[in-house]
Amino acid sequence: MEKGYKKLLVWQKANELAKQVYMITKQFPKEEIYGITSQLRRAALSIPTNIVEGTGRQGKRELNQFANVALGSLFETEYLLEFSKEMNYLRDEEYTNIEKARKQVGSLLWKFYHVL
């Protein structure tokens, strides 16, 4: 039986974004492992995990709170991706692709948050 959150398109896309972040940060400089690599991975992974945690709680109020935290993590991810591009850790094509995915998650998450 599939878990409830796995049926949510917003979670599916957030999960994919987190995986993409993990993949692209493998190429970041080794000296960044405890810096931007770690912070970007935590921020991106926080988006789907907060959706999961929120759906596991009782009531819309708590789900709304976790969706709000996920939105904050999405904005943190946005900044860290921009910073990574400015530091030349991401090529233009990589940045364009992951930013497209991030925007899609943002749109879905914003709608999800406002429906609650």
C-alpha positions in Angstrom: 0.0 0.0 0.0 1.3 3.4 -1.0 1.7 6.0 1.7 -0.6 9.1 1.4 2.2 11.6 0.8 3.6 9.6 -2.1 0.4 10.3 -4.0 0.9 14.0 -3.7 2.4 15.6 -6.9 4.0 18.3 -4.8 5.9 15.6 -2.8 6.9 13.7 -5.9 8.4 16.8 -7.5 10.1 18.0 -4.3 11.6 14.5 -3.9 13.0 14.7 -7.4 14.4 18.1 -6.8 16.2 16.9 -3.7 17.7 14.0 -5.7 18.8 16.4 -8.4 20.5 18.6 -5.7 22.3 15.6 -4.3 23.5 14.6 -7.8 24.8 18.1 -8.8 26.5 18.7 -5.5 28.7 15.6 -6.0 30.8 17.7 -8.3 31.2 20.6 -5.9 34.7 21.3 -4.5 35.7 18.9 -1.7 36.4 21.8 0.6 32.7 22.7 0.4 31.5 19.4 1.8 30.8 20.9 5.2 29.8 24.3 3.7 27.5 25.0 0.8 27.2 21.3 -0.3 25.9 20.3 3.1 23.7 23.3 3.5 22.2 23.0 0.0 21.5 19.3 0.5 19.8 20.0 3.9 17.6 22.8 2.5 16.5 20.8 -0.6 15.8 17.6 1.5 13.9 19.7 4.0 11.2 20.4 1.4 9.9 16.8 0.9 10.6 15.8 4.5 8.4 18.6 5.8 5.6 17.6 3.4 5.9 14.0 4.8 6.0 15.1 8.4 3.0 17.5 7.9 0.9 14.8 6.3 1.7 12.5 9.2 0.2 15.0 11.7 -3.3 15.4 12.9 -5.2 18.3 11.4 -4.8 20.9 8.7 -3.3 23.5 11.0 -0.2 21.4 11.6 0.1 20.4 7.9 -0.1 24.1 7.1 2.8 24.8 9.5 5.0 22.1 7.9 4.1 23.3 4.4 5.2 26.8 5.5 8.5 25.4 6.7 8.9 23.6 3.3 8.3 27.0 1.6 11.1 28.5 3.6 13.4 25.7 2.7 12.5 26.2 -1.0 13.6 29.8 -0.8 16.8 28.8 1.0 17.4 26.3 -1.8 16.8 29.0 -4.4 19.4 31.3 -2.9 22.0 28.5 -2.4 21.6 27.5 -6.0 22.1 31.1 -7.2 25.2 31.4 -4.9 26.5 28.1 -6.3 26.2 29.4 -9.8 27.9 32.7 -8.9 30.8 30.6 -7.4 31.0 28.7 -10.7 30.1 25.4 -9.0 27.2 25.0 -11.5 27.4 25.3 -15.2 24.7 27.4 -16.9 22.8 24.4 -18.2 22.8 22.6 -14.8 21.6 25.8 -13.2 18.8 26.3 -15.8 17.6 22.7 -15.4 17.5 22.6 -11.6 16.0 26.1 -11.4 13.2 24.9 -13.7 12.6 22.0 -11.3 12.7 24.4 -8.3 10.2 26.7 -9.8 7.8 23.9 -10.5 8.1 22.7 -6.9 7.5 26.3 -5.8 4.4 26.6 -7.8 3.0 23.3 -6.6 4.0 24.0 -3.0 2.4 27.4 -3.0 -0.9 26.0 -4.3 -0.7 23.2 -1.8 -0.1 25.7 1.0 -3.0 27.9 0.0 -5.5 25.0 -0.4 -4.9 23.9 3.2 
